[in-house]
Amino acid sequence: MKRIFLTLSFASVLVLFSCKENASSKINAENVEVAADRDAAAKSLPVMSFDKVEHDFGSIEQNSPQETIFTFTNTGDAPLILTDAKSSCGCTIPEYPKNTPIAPGESGKMVVKFNGAGQNQVTKTISVSANTSKGTETLRIKAFVNPKGTGALGPVK
């Protein structure tokens, strides 16, 4: 029992006296500067600003290919990198500058091709993955698809 008491007393004294050292004297000013620069750089993010987030093709004939361009600008303070763009169906295909850094202030284009599939009101989404704070931007295209041979305004007579 004495042995346990002596061991605990020794450990307590050791802990109390080891905390008396001045921890702030061990800080290296160079490391603080490097850490501050690293933290500031981590806060720098690209911002993807689009000229439009939705495009309406209007009334189109079924299976007539359509195409639109979404222009975007990096309004942030770090290079913008688009890593992926996926559409909600195979009838819509986005073309974009994949893994190409876009500097702050510069613009880029995303071409979206739609094959005119479907009938009546059709809406498709494109999810764009990038290194922005949100991580994903969503674009939309829509059209009123008329059956083939009916024309844009209705059946041909």
VOGU-3710 file (C-alpha; in Angstrom, 3 decimals, decimal comma):
1> mkrifltlsf> 0,000/0,000/0,000  2,884/2,343/0,846  4,452/1,601/-2,492  1,283/2,643/-4,410  0,990/5,809/-2,321  4,629/6,747/-2,960  4,298/6,056/-6,698  1,173/8,225/-6,984  2,798/11,024/-4,962  5,900/10,957/-7,151
11> asvlvlfsck> 3,790/11,042/-10,349  1,745/13,984/-9,005  4,857/15,986/-8,108  6,388/15,238/-11,509  3,252/16,437/-13,332  2,990/19,618/-11,258  6,600/20,654/-11,741  6,763/19,778/-15,429  3,970/22,292/-16,158  6,014/25,196/-14,812
21> enasskinae> 7,965/25,581/-18,055  7,064/28,604/-20,181  5,440/27,083/-23,262  5,353/30,388/-25,160  9,152/30,526/-25,149  9,197/27,364/-27,281  7,195/28,904/-30,166  9,185/29,453/-33,345  8,147/32,727/-35,073  9,044/31,305/-38,490
31> nvevaadrda> 6,586/28,452/-38,045  3,852/30,897/-37,025  4,347/32,890/-40,254  4,296/29,749/-42,399  1,105/28,560/-40,696  -0,561/31,960/-41,164  0,305/31,970/-44,890  -0,985/28,408/-45,251  -4,259/29,289/-43,499  -4,740/32,390/-45,669
41> aakslpvmsf> -4,171/30,336/-48,824  -6,688/27,745/-47,637  -9,305/30,488/-47,333  -8,728/31,536/-50,956  -11,357/29,795/-53,043  -12,544/30,094/-56,614  -16,105/31,264/-57,236  -17,902/30,056/-60,357  -20,296/32,706/-61,719  -22,466/31,781/-64,716
51> dkvehdfgsi> -24,003/34,167/-67,265  -27,169/32,039/-66,909  -28,093/28,915/-64,956  -31,067/27,913/-67,127  -31,670/27,835/-70,870  -35,056/27,399/-72,547  -34,911/26,034/-76,094  -38,593/26,867/-76,485  -40,754/24,654/-78,686  -38,725/22,136/-80,715
61> eqnspqetif> -39,441/19,114/-82,881  -38,712/15,693/-81,391  -35,189/14,359/-82,071  -33,933/17,713/-83,411  -30,483/18,321/-81,861  -30,106/21,499/-79,815  -27,063/23,200/-78,338  -26,424/26,049/-75,916  -23,387/27,583/-74,255  -23,120/28,417/-70,569
71> tftntgdapl> -20,337/30,941/-69,991  -18,757/31,079/-66,552  -16,213/33,361/-64,898  -13,922/32,674/-61,975  -14,795/35,595/-59,675  -12,854/34,117/-56,747  -9,224/34,498/-55,761  -7,847/31,029/-56,568  -7,669/28,940/-59,761  -10,966/27,239/-60,679
81> iltdaksscg> -10,838/23,575/-61,722  -13,859/21,737/-63,136  -13,516/18,057/-62,319  -16,789/16,671/-63,652  -20,084/17,541/-65,326  -22,931/15,037/-65,453  -26,400/15,369/-66,903  -29,583/13,876/-65,521  -29,935/11,676/-68,625  -27,959/10,398/-71,596
91> ctipeypknt> -29,793/12,689/-74,018  -27,863/15,689/-72,674  -24,079/15,920/-73,034  -21,947/18,661/-71,428  -18,545/19,554/-72,882  -16,247/21,524/-70,570  -12,566/22,276/-69,871  -11,900/19,289/-67,583  -9,095/19,672/-65,016  -7,877/22,869/-66,700
101> piapgesgkm> -7,108/25,656/-64,193  -9,026/28,859/-64,887  -7,300/31,805/-63,236  -9,220/34,410/-61,221  -10,949/36,838/-63,577  -10,814/34,474/-66,561  -13,826/32,886/-68,259  -14,643/29,506/-69,734  -17,448/27,869/-71,694  -19,544/24,783/-71,210
111> vvkfngagqn> -21,332/23,549/-74,325  -24,467/21,548/-73,574  -25,912/19,380/-76,352  -29,469/18,039/-76,158  -30,694/15,482/-78,712  -34,365/16,542/-78,521  -35,613/13,292/-76,992  -38,838/13,075/-75,037  -42,245/14,662/-75,484  -44,047/17,685/-74,097
121> qvtktisvsa> -42,247/19,730/-71,427  -38,760/18,358/-70,775  -36,303/19,636/-68,148  -32,763/18,298/-67,726  -30,112/19,218/-65,155  -26,346/19,329/-65,401  -24,330/18,976/-62,181  -20,931/20,650/-62,430  -18,302/19,558/-59,884  -15,538/22,054/-59,166
131> ntskgtetlr> -13,206/23,148/-56,381  -15,598/25,871/-55,174  -16,886/26,226/-51,611  -20,191/24,590/-52,609  -18,447/21,886/-54,642  -21,324/21,501/-57,117  -23,196/23,941/-59,345  -26,455/23,015/-61,075  -27,513/24,147/-64,553  -30,844/23,460/-66,289
141> ikafvnpkgt> -32,082/23,203/-69,835  -35,696/22,895/-70,828  -37,781/22,601/-73,987  -41,271/21,772/-75,131  -40,776/18,758/-77,414  -43,423/18,279/-80,113  -43,846/14,838/-81,742  -42,004/14,506/-85,073  -44,032/15,731/-88,029  -46,270/18,047/-86,002
151> galgpvk> -44,069/21,124/-86,401  -43,262/23,589/-83,676  -46,825/24,909/-83,431  -48,844/21,715/-83,737  -49,856/19,056/-86,299  -49,104/19,763/-89,969  -52,313/19,784/-92,080
//
